[in-house]
Amino acid sequence: MSRMDLVKEFWDFLKTRKKWWLTPIILFLLLLGLLIVLSSGSVIAPFIYTLY
């Protein structure tokens, strides 16, 4: 199963079940994960880790 299949299946789930409140939660978690991954080797890392 490719990543696009997973995204399409999640999108179909949101449309079918009308769970639109999940969208901001998922986007926030994805952005937070992306921020952690991209800044893990940078100068910003100590500031991000203090959030936890």
C-alpha positions as CSV (number, residue, x, y, z in Angstrom):
1,M,0.0,0.0,0.0
2,S,1.5,3.3,-1.0
3,R,1.4,6.6,0.9
4,M,-1.0,8.1,-1.6
5,D,-3.4,5.1,-1.1
6,L,-3.3,5.8,2.6
7,V,-4.0,9.5,2.1
8,K,-6.9,8.7,-0.3
9,E,-8.4,6.2,2.1
10,F,-8.2,8.8,5.0
11,W,-9.8,11.4,2.8
12,D,-12.6,9.0,1.8
13,F,-13.1,8.2,5.5
14,L,-13.4,11.9,6.4
15,K,-16.0,12.5,3.6
16,T,-18.0,9.4,4.4
17,R,-18.1,9.7,8.2
18,K,-18.2,13.5,8.3
19,K,-15.3,13.6,10.8
20,W,-14.0,17.0,9.7
21,W,-12.8,17.9,13.2
22,L,-10.0,15.3,12.8
23,T,-8.4,17.4,10.0
24,P,-6.8,20.1,12.1
25,I,-5.5,17.6,14.6
26,I,-3.9,15.5,11.9
27,L,-2.4,18.5,10.2
28,F,-1.0,19.8,13.5
29,L,0.6,16.4,14.3
30,L,2.1,16.2,10.8
31,L,3.5,19.7,11.0
32,L,4.9,19.1,14.5
33,G,6.6,15.8,13.3
34,L,8.0,17.6,10.3
35,L,9.4,20.4,12.4
36,I,11.1,17.8,14.7
37,V,12.6,15.9,11.9
38,L,13.9,18.9,10.0
39,S,15.3,20.6,13.0
40,S,16.9,17.6,14.7
41,G,20.4,18.5,13.4
42,S,20.1,22.3,13.6
43,V,20.6,25.1,16.0
44,I,16.8,25.2,16.7
45,A,16.8,21.7,18.2
46,P,17.4,22.7,21.9
47,F,14.5,25.1,21.8
48,I,12.1,22.6,20.3
49,Y,13.1,19.9,22.9
50,T,12.3,22.3,25.7
51,L,8.6,22.2,24.6
52,Y,8.4,18.6,25.8
